[in-house]
Amino acid sequence: MIRHTVAFRLKHPRGSAAERAFLDAGRELAAIPGVRRFESLRQTSPKNDYHFGFSMEFADQDAYEAYNRHPDHVRFVQERWLREVEDFLEIDYEPLTT
C-alpha cells in the first residue's frame, strides 16, 4: 500500500471563491481508478506554512503510477496545480513491516 500525501498553500486569498473552486476540483481526483480513501484536509497547526492537504491511498506502486499518468490527474496538474499552488510538500509512504 502507498499513501500519497501533499500539503500545500494556494496563491488565492484565504476563504475566497477561487480557493473553494480549487479544492472542489481537487476532490474530483478521488474518482480516478485506483484511488482509495481520498481526503481533502485543512491544516490546523501553526507549525508549518501550508494551509491544505490531499491524502489518498493506492494498493501498490502500479496503481500509484497509473494514477500519475491518468489524463484527469495530468490535466488537473497542468490546468490547476501549476497555476494556483504557491508552495507544496509531497510525501509518499509505505507501511513498515515488522
C-alpha positions as CSV (number, residue, x, y, z in Angstrom):
1,M,0.0,0.0,0.0
2,I,1.2,3.5,-0.8
3,R,-0.2,6.6,1.0
4,H,0.2,9.7,-1.2
5,T,0.0,13.0,0.6
6,V,0.6,16.6,-0.3
7,A,0.5,19.7,1.9
8,F,0.1,22.9,0.0
9,R,-0.6,26.7,0.1
10,L,-2.6,28.3,-2.6
11,K,-2.0,31.7,-4.3
12,H,-5.6,32.6,-3.7
13,P,-6.8,34.7,-0.8
14,R,-7.9,32.5,2.2
15,G,-11.6,31.9,2.2
16,S,-12.1,33.1,-1.4
17,A,-14.3,31.6,-4.1
18,A,-11.1,30.8,-6.1
19,E,-9.8,28.8,-3.1
20,R,-13.1,26.9,-2.9
21,A,-13.1,26.2,-6.6
22,F,-9.6,24.7,-6.5
23,L,-10.4,22.5,-3.5
24,D,-13.6,21.3,-5.2
25,A,-11.7,20.5,-8.4
26,G,-9.1,18.6,-6.3
27,R,-11.8,16.4,-4.8
28,E,-12.5,15.1,-8.3
29,L,-9.2,13.2,-8.2
30,A,-11.0,10.7,-5.9
31,A,-12.8,9.4,-9.0
32,I,-9.6,8.2,-10.7
33,P,-9.4,4.4,-10.8
34,G,-7.2,3.1,-8.1
35,V,-7.6,6.0,-5.6
36,R,-8.7,4.8,-2.2
37,R,-9.5,6.8,1.0
38,F,-9.2,10.2,-0.6
39,E,-9.3,13.1,1.8
40,S,-9.2,16.9,1.4
41,L,-7.8,18.4,4.5
42,R,-7.4,21.8,6.2
43,Q,-4.2,22.4,8.2
44,T,-4.9,23.3,11.9
45,S,-1.3,23.5,13.3
46,P,0.7,26.7,13.4
47,K,3.9,24.6,13.0
48,N,4.1,25.0,9.2
49,D,3.0,27.4,6.5
50,Y,0.8,25.1,4.5
51,H,-2.9,25.5,4.6
52,F,-4.4,22.4,3.0
53,G,-3.6,18.8,2.2
54,F,-4.8,15.9,0.0
55,S,-4.3,12.4,1.1
56,M,-5.1,9.1,-0.7
57,E,-4.1,5.5,-0.8
58,F,-3.2,3.1,-3.6
59,A,-3.0,-0.7,-3.4
60,D,0.5,-0.8,-4.9
61,Q,3.1,1.0,-7.0
62,D,1.4,0.1,-10.2
63,A,-1.9,1.7,-9.1
64,Y,0.0,4.8,-8.0
65,E,1.8,5.1,-11.3
66,A,-1.4,4.6,-13.2
67,Y,-2.9,7.5,-11.2
68,N,0.0,9.7,-12.0
69,R,-0.4,9.0,-15.8
70,H,-4.2,9.2,-15.8
71,P,-5.4,12.0,-18.1
72,D,-7.6,13.6,-15.3
73,H,-4.7,13.8,-13.0
74,V,-2.4,15.2,-15.7
75,R,-5.0,17.8,-16.7
76,F,-5.5,18.8,-13.0
77,V,-1.8,19.3,-12.5
78,Q,-1.4,21.3,-15.8
79,E,-4.5,23.4,-15.6
80,R,-4.9,24.0,-11.8
81,W,-2.0,22.8,-9.7
82,L,0.9,24.5,-11.6
83,R,-1.0,27.8,-11.8
84,E,-2.7,28.0,-8.4
85,V,-0.4,26.4,-5.9
86,E,2.2,28.7,-4.3
87,D,4.2,26.0,-2.4
88,F,3.8,22.3,-1.5
89,L,5.4,19.3,0.1
90,E,4.7,15.9,-1.3
91,I,5.3,12.8,0.8
92,D,4.6,9.2,-0.2
93,Y,4.6,6.5,2.4
94,E,4.6,2.7,2.5
95,P,3.8,0.9,5.8
96,L,6.8,-0.5,7.7
97,T,6.7,-4.3,8.2
98,T,7.8,-5.7,11.5
